[in-house]
Amino acid sequence: MKASPTLTNNLQAVLVDLIELHVQGKQAHWNIVGTNFRDLHLQLDEIIDAARGFADDLAERMRALHALPDGRSSTVSKSTALAEFPAGLINTKDAIERIVAALEAAVGTMRKVHDEVDEEDPTTADLLHEFIAKFEQYAWMVNAETMKATASVTTPESK
């Protein structure tokens, strides 16, 4: 099978977001400070590894489909859907908000292109399913670091 220009463009959009997510994760990893530093530092390692691995899987899938992945920094910076990550030190609360937003933006791109990808190549859509599920899980887990319980749960024991 040979990827159409539409499939190539859709996969390229996902690829640049995965690369940017990896880079932003490293920027946060190196520069976070504050409460729960170690927990977030370790969570970022997991996200970074997943983003890097998924980018490689997707780029190799693109080559299998005779498409040419473009992971150059200039291409990534001008075409990613992720907001720019700030320079310098960042406190854990702000880092959590930005990383969750980056994960959600990357998932947003995947969901946006999913149906067109699935129409042309269900096998590649399966990769997107895997990426989406993992990044949504990471977004939930990272966001839970700053969430507050809003209501108490009534259990049979508490009545």
C-alpha positions as CSV (number, residue, x, y, z in Angstrom):
1,M,0.0,0.0,0.0
2,K,1.2,3.5,-0.7
3,A,-0.1,6.4,1.4
4,S,-2.1,9.1,-0.3
5,P,-1.1,12.7,0.2
6,T,-4.0,13.0,2.7
7,L,-2.8,10.1,4.8
8,T,0.7,11.4,4.7
9,N,-0.3,14.8,5.8
10,N,-2.5,13.4,8.6
11,L,0.3,11.2,9.9
12,Q,2.8,14.0,9.6
13,A,0.6,16.2,11.8
14,V,0.6,13.5,14.5
15,L,4.3,12.9,14.1
16,V,5.3,16.6,14.8
17,D,3.1,16.6,17.9
18,L,4.7,13.5,19.2
19,I,8.2,14.9,18.7
20,E,7.1,18.2,20.3
21,L,5.6,16.4,23.2
22,H,8.9,14.5,23.8
23,V,10.8,17.8,23.7
24,Q,8.4,19.6,26.0
25,G,8.5,16.7,28.4
26,K,12.3,17.0,28.5
27,Q,12.1,20.7,29.1
28,A,9.7,20.2,32.0
29,H,11.7,17.3,33.3
30,W,14.9,19.4,33.5
31,N,13.3,22.5,34.9
32,I,10.5,21.6,37.3
33,V,10.8,22.6,41.0
34,G,8.4,22.4,43.9
35,T,6.0,20.1,45.7
36,N,5.9,16.6,44.4
37,F,9.0,17.2,42.2
38,R,10.2,13.6,42.3
39,D,6.8,12.1,41.4
40,L,6.3,14.5,38.5
41,H,10.0,14.0,37.4
42,L,9.4,10.3,37.2
43,Q,6.0,10.6,35.4
44,L,7.6,12.8,32.8
45,D,10.2,10.1,32.1
46,E,7.3,7.8,31.2
47,I,5.6,10.3,29.0
48,I,8.9,11.2,27.3
49,D,9.7,7.5,26.6
50,A,6.2,6.9,25.2
51,A,6.2,10.0,23.0
52,R,9.6,9.1,21.6
53,G,8.7,5.5,21.0
54,F,5.4,6.4,19.5
55,A,7.1,8.9,17.2
56,D,9.5,6.2,16.0
57,D,6.7,3.7,15.5
58,L,4.7,6.3,13.5
59,A,7.6,7.4,11.4
60,E,8.5,3.8,10.6
61,R,4.9,3.1,9.7
62,M,4.9,6.1,7.4
63,R,8.0,4.7,5.6
64,A,6.3,1.3,5.3
65,L,3.6,3.2,3.5
66,H,6.1,5.0,1.2
67,A,5.5,8.3,3.0
68,L,8.4,10.5,4.1
69,P,8.3,11.6,7.7
70,D,9.8,15.0,8.5
71,G,11.0,15.4,12.1
72,R,13.3,18.4,11.6
73,S,13.2,20.9,14.3
74,S,12.1,23.7,11.9
75,T,9.2,21.5,10.7
76,V,8.1,20.6,14.2
77,S,8.2,24.2,15.5
78,K,6.2,25.6,12.7
79,S,3.6,22.9,12.4
80,T,2.9,21.4,15.9
81,A,-0.5,22.0,17.5
82,L,1.1,22.1,21.0
83,A,1.5,25.5,22.6
84,E,5.1,26.6,23.2
85,F,6.6,25.5,26.5
86,P,8.2,28.3,28.6
87,A,11.9,28.7,29.2
88,G,13.4,28.5,32.7
89,L,12.3,27.0,35.9
90,I,8.7,26.0,36.2
91,N,6.8,25.0,39.4
92,T,5.2,21.6,39.5
93,K,1.6,23.0,39.4
94,D,2.3,25.0,36.2
95,A,4.2,22.2,34.7
96,I,1.3,19.8,35.3
97,E,-1.1,22.2,33.6
98,R,1.2,22.6,30.6
99,I,2.0,18.9,30.3
100,V,-1.7,18.0,30.5
101,A,-2.5,20.6,27.9
102,A,0.2,19.2,25.6
103,L,-1.0,15.7,26.0
104,E,-4.6,16.8,25.3
105,A,-3.4,18.8,22.2
106,A,-1.5,15.8,20.9
107,V,-4.6,13.6,21.4
108,G,-6.8,16.3,19.8
109,T,-4.7,16.0,16.6
110,M,-4.9,12.2,16.6
111,R,-8.7,12.4,17.1
112,K,-9.0,15.0,14.4
113,V,-7.3,12.9,11.7
114,H,-8.5,9.5,13.0
115,D,-11.5,9.0,10.7
116,E,-9.5,9.8,7.5
117,V,-6.6,7.6,8.6
118,D,-9.0,4.8,9.4
119,E,-10.7,5.1,6.0
120,E,-7.5,4.6,4.1
121,D,-5.5,2.4,6.5
122,P,-7.2,0.8,9.5
123,T,-3.8,-0.7,10.6
124,T,-2.4,2.8,11.1
125,A,-5.6,3.8,12.9
126,D,-4.9,1.0,15.3
127,L,-1.6,2.7,16.2
128,L,-3.5,5.9,16.8
129,H,-5.9,4.1,19.2
130,E,-2.9,2.9,21.2
131,F,-1.4,6.3,21.4
132,I,-4.7,8.0,22.4
133,A,-5.4,5.5,25.1
134,K,-1.9,5.9,26.6
135,F,-1.8,9.7,26.5
136,E,-5.3,10.0,27.9
137,Q,-4.2,7.8,30.8
138,Y,-1.1,9.9,31.3
139,A,-3.2,13.2,31.2
140,W,-5.5,11.8,33.9
141,M,-2.6,10.6,36.1
142,V,-0.6,13.8,35.8
143,N,-3.6,16.0,36.4
144,A,-4.6,13.9,39.5
145,E,-1.4,15.4,41.1
146,T,-3.3,18.7,41.6
147,M,-7.0,17.7,41.6
148,K,-9.0,18.1,44.8
149,A,-11.8,15.8,45.9
150,T,-15.1,17.6,45.5
151,A,-17.5,15.3,47.3
152,S,-17.3,12.5,49.8
153,V,-18.5,9.1,48.7
154,T,-21.0,7.3,50.8
155,T,-20.2,3.7,51.4
156,P,-22.2,1.1,53.2
157,E,-19.7,1.2,56.1
158,S,-20.2,5.0,56.5
159,K,-24.0,4.9,56.9
